[in-house]
């Protein structure tokens, strides 16, 4: 197929999920699949030498032969995972080309060596996959609207995945030696450019009224998991540059020694700049004083009025320099600020007769002048190049992964991946939608540039990778995860028992609090709560939660397979009110410090059989309770010498030849200072180890009132 030239009818739009006729929708999906397939293969027409397939464009990614096959293997792997086909086309290719390289660091080199198949072999493979996918589309059950459970969703997943790689592969082609590529008439370059810097229009800052931005995909099109959910943000008034930053405007930063001046670079930027030995944008070639611009398949005289293409680290350095020049708080916009600007663009990709900007391949296979497409008061709010933001990607409230692509978004929720918005000239399908949310490492190169703003917004930047420590993850799931086998949350059950027996609700101590769930539950009822645990890791997690931060963790499914989960206090009706009442501290239950203030309740959950000196703990904690204070002990009494020397076990032993249970020992040890307040009761709990292995235990709960 050939790309539309400027002014010609637009290409096919992203299909709607709904409709009145399932068979017409089937034909629409088939057409969308075929167009995507042909478009992707036409990109590789730009390769003029076989070396271009097998030599890495950059050391951080696979060579293009991988991406030529990868999008086809993706269809087969997802169709098998979804139960839509039961046999492979080529198991060897589908194993070799299943997973790409996630560039997590600029020096994260992939030095693996692969016996890649030949180009002709892959073309044959792609042909067989195409026939297989078309057969699935033509026979699959189809009801409308299409949803996550629909076989058509898997087809759309493959199509939109290939459209992502249409763009990322074009970036790799752009980084190959010029001798290995060739321009193609069906990938036309914009003919308009100003080659005199003085003729480039000056940028200007325009005021933007603040407002409320509500995120969460509601349009009737395919979406990736991170687009769903809700998030409402109040955006304060700010100013935004009328145009994207042009090559000419960025040249001012270069001329001022911006790449050499450490003041404009943060720590991450300095590390990348040193590694890359960068002195100008990656796609500029030649001398920084008289550069040319590398496009996908050719070099051209520098089009000074086209948007500069840089990574986020370079864009942020420019903003710091610009701030020093103007005395204003110049920075990259947040995602919410960009969304407020996006309101000036009418409609969305499925509705366009022709795109209102250089996007969706409706115009050219390159950038174009920054003053070519006016959208409201601004230019290029969408299209031309992607626009970097300051916002790290994250799931919206209610986020959940799609089971057939559980690692699409979640590995990027680490605080290191910044969102890009607006799309580029080659962004099609889902990428061209208002609801699209794509993020890359800040050193990553796309066809991406930036618009700057003057804003009081300060992005909260924190690294937040998924917790993979097995013990921490297991406790997070135990305390905040779903109920298993009809067994209610253990922490909530214990707090309910405690609150049913306490009259005074001043101060409570949750000792052995782990990741803090019982402490938060107690804070619903007590004025002050202290959560204490020996593990600093557990306390760190609990403290993050009190700050309103999400906490992410992985749980094992089976073998190397994991599931990604997230803790939000608000999901449990907990929030700032409870967090204000809690103090989390690290402490040793066998070496408790004297407390100035006494507690009305001490909750010791699953603790006494994990202490080296449980008797010492009971003696010390007695002095920490007020008169009439309540001591609640819960334990499955799983005494192990790994935790408690046998001579210190309270029970589970024979004394003078007679069996001594832990409950009997507690009655003896506590008799002088406590009265037993209730009959012991059993409370079950379940700890998940894997998807098919669980610990089911029964704790005995005893409640004691201090005399």
Secondary structure by P-SEA (a helix, b strand, c coil): cccccccccccccccccccccaaaaaaaaaaaaaaaaaaaaaaaccccccccccccccccccccccccaaaaaaaaaaaaaaccccccccaaaaaaccccccccccccccccccccccaaaaaaaaaaaaaaaaaaaaccccccccccccaaaaaaaaaaaaaaaaaaaaaaaaacccccbbbbccccccccccccccccbbbbbbbbbbbbbbbcccccccccccccbbbbbbbcccccccccccaaaaaaaaaaccccccccccaaaaaaaaaacccccccccccccbbbbbccccccccccccbbbbcaaaaaaaaaaaaaacccccccccaaaaaaaaccccccccccccccccccccccccccccccccccccccccccbbbbccccccccccccccccccccccccccccbbbbcccccccccccccccbbbbccccccccccccccccccccbbbbbcccccaaaaaaaaaaccccccccccaaaaaaaaaaaccccccbbbbccccccaaaaaaaacccbbbbbbccaaaaaaaaaaaacbbbbbcccccccbbbbbbbbcccccccaaaaaabbbbbbbccccccccccccbbbbcccccccccaaaaaaaaaaaccccbbbbbbcccccccccccccccccccccccccccaaaaaaaaacccccccccbbbbbbbbbccccbbbbbbbbbbbbbcc
